[in-house]
Amino acid sequence: MEKLTQQEEDAMQAIWKSGEGSIKSFMAVMSEPLPPYTTVASTVKNLEKKGFVASRLIGNAYLYAPAISEEAYKQKFMGNVVKDYFENSYKELVSFFVQKNKISADELKEIIGLIEGKK
C-alpha cells in the first residue's frame, strides 16, 4: 500500500466519513476551500485505480465506497513512518514528541494507563 498524496488523503477522509456516496456527497463533507468537482472526481478515480476505492454503477451515476478501512491505512502509514523515521521504534516516536513539547506528562500518563490496561 502506497502513501497517499495530501489531495488523495483529503478525498479519502471524505469517503471514510460518507461511506458509500457520490462525488457531490464527498464534497459536502470536505473542508473549505473546496477543490473543483473535476479535481475531486479525478482524485477518486485515481484512488479507485490504486485499490483504495470501489465503485458501482447505479443508473447513470457511480457510487464509490472505501475499499480499505481508515484504521488499516493508519496502521500501515504509521508503521512506515516509525520504520522510516524512528528506527522502527515507537519509543523513539514518543521521545520525539516529548522533546518537541507536543505531548504532556498527563498525556503520557494516559498512554501508560492504556498500555497497562491491556495487560
Steps between C-alpha positions, in 0.01 A plus 500: 500500500645832399483828686229727367557858392341774710227542238431125503496493880250785507275310261538176699409683822178613332433150366559342842263756659232445237527126448355429158412808298540720197762762428252769611433324830874480566540868422224580749719375788833643376656805662506841337639607262350227288692380198315503167259211437717373214805487727315295762359270230847447353647436844232243582562323167873487583416358843289236329791406271727473806251269672392736779148552364244271337221620271168377373273639234145586607299620204727751334697600811790339682499446872835460672586331826822449691676176408736536796410609850637816654644287780690275256646805323603665826664182621700455180590868469608537863699179478690645205560831678639320805715275282631777275550783749527348848723195452193272523454606864174635640701610804702727268174638358368586847840646599489724194162642603615546860811689387292723273255570786218351295392259773446582867577300812125451553464363147792264562332381821182432299702302245664298779155433644383376162801271472463365853128450448568266208728274706 
